[in-house]
Amino acid sequence: MIRILPKYGISFIKIDRITTEGPDGKPEVISASRVRKLLDEQGVTDEVLSLVPECTAKYLKESFKQLRILMQILFSDFFRCMIAEMLCKIQKIFAQHFLHLGSSN
């Protein structure tokens, strides 16, 4: 990018990635993948909050538990069965409706 963009009159400014101290004491780049992995494994912890911007930390503190509960519900067997049952009922209603329309002609 640094070589290509200037050819088209677009200036390029490289911004270094944010780092934090790794377990070995060396600087470690903060990646979204790392944050997602920590969230998945541990939920919202002080470690996660130290890796994200303040606005993201606030959002995670306020919403993560609710999002996790919602995801558990959406992927539960009970919810899938409930959706399948609703779809069967809707299919029956449509079938009855269209059969009724066909018989009146």
C-alpha positions as CSV (number, residue, x, y, z in Angstrom):
1,M,0.0,0.0,0.0
2,I,2.8,2.4,0.9
3,R,4.2,2.0,-2.7
4,I,0.9,1.8,-4.6
5,L,-1.3,4.6,-3.1
6,P,1.1,7.5,-3.7
7,K,1.2,6.7,-7.4
8,Y,-2.5,7.7,-7.4
9,G,-2.0,10.8,-5.4
10,I,-3.2,9.3,-2.2
11,S,-0.9,9.8,0.8
12,F,-0.2,6.9,3.1
13,I,0.4,7.1,6.8
14,K,1.4,4.0,8.6
15,I,0.0,3.7,12.1
16,D,1.7,1.2,14.4
17,R,-0.5,-1.4,16.0
18,I,-1.2,-1.1,19.7
19,T,0.8,-3.5,21.8
20,T,0.7,-4.7,25.3
21,E,3.1,-6.6,27.5
22,G,2.9,-10.3,26.7
23,P,3.3,-13.1,29.2
24,D,7.1,-13.2,28.6
25,G,7.4,-9.5,29.2
26,K,7.9,-8.6,25.6
27,P,5.6,-6.3,23.6
28,E,2.7,-8.2,22.0
29,V,0.4,-6.9,19.2
30,I,-3.2,-6.7,20.3
31,S,-5.3,-8.5,17.7
32,A,-9.1,-8.8,17.4
33,S,-8.6,-12.6,17.1
34,R,-7.0,-12.7,20.5
35,V,-9.7,-10.6,22.1
36,R,-12.5,-12.8,20.5
37,K,-10.7,-15.9,21.8
38,L,-10.4,-14.5,25.3
39,L,-14.1,-13.5,25.3
40,D,-15.1,-17.0,24.1
41,E,-13.0,-18.7,26.7
42,Q,-13.3,-16.4,29.7
43,G,-16.0,-13.8,29.1
44,V,-15.4,-10.2,30.0
45,T,-12.3,-10.1,32.2
46,D,-9.9,-7.4,33.3
47,E,-7.4,-8.8,30.7
48,V,-10.0,-8.4,27.9
49,L,-10.9,-4.9,29.1
50,S,-7.2,-3.9,29.1
51,L,-6.9,-4.8,25.4
52,V,-9.8,-2.9,24.0
53,P,-10.6,0.9,23.6
54,E,-12.7,2.4,26.4
55,C,-15.9,2.6,24.3
56,T,-15.6,-1.2,23.5
57,A,-14.9,-2.0,27.2
58,K,-18.1,-0.1,28.2
59,Y,-20.1,-1.9,25.6
60,L,-18.7,-5.3,26.7
61,K,-19.4,-4.6,30.3
62,E,-23.0,-3.6,29.6
63,S,-24.0,-6.1,26.9
64,F,-21.8,-9.2,26.8
65,K,-23.7,-11.2,29.3
66,Q,-27.0,-10.5,27.5
67,L,-25.4,-11.4,24.1
68,R,-24.0,-14.6,25.4
69,I,-27.4,-15.6,26.9
70,L,-29.1,-14.8,23.6
71,M,-26.6,-16.8,21.6
72,Q,-27.0,-19.8,24.0
73,I,-30.8,-19.6,23.5
74,L,-30.5,-19.3,19.7
75,F,-28.3,-22.3,19.4
76,S,-30.1,-24.5,21.9
77,D,-31.9,-27.6,20.8
78,F,-35.1,-26.3,22.5
79,F,-35.1,-23.2,20.3
80,R,-34.4,-25.1,17.1
81,C,-37.3,-27.5,17.9
82,M,-39.6,-24.6,18.7
83,I,-38.7,-22.9,15.3
84,A,-39.2,-26.2,13.4
85,E,-42.6,-26.6,15.1
86,M,-43.6,-23.1,14.2
87,L,-42.5,-23.6,10.6
88,C,-44.7,-26.8,10.4
89,K,-47.7,-24.9,11.7
90,I,-47.1,-22.1,9.2
91,Q,-46.8,-24.6,6.4
92,K,-50.1,-26.2,7.4
93,I,-51.8,-22.9,7.5
94,F,-50.5,-22.0,4.0
95,A,-51.5,-25.4,2.6
96,Q,-55.0,-25.1,4.0
97,H,-55.3,-21.6,2.7
98,F,-54.2,-22.5,-0.8
99,L,-56.3,-25.7,-0.9
100,H,-59.3,-23.6,0.2
101,L,-58.6,-21.1,-2.6
102,G,-58.3,-24.0,-5.2
103,S,-61.6,-25.6,-4.1
104,S,-63.6,-22.4,-4.6
105,N,-62.8,-22.1,-8.3
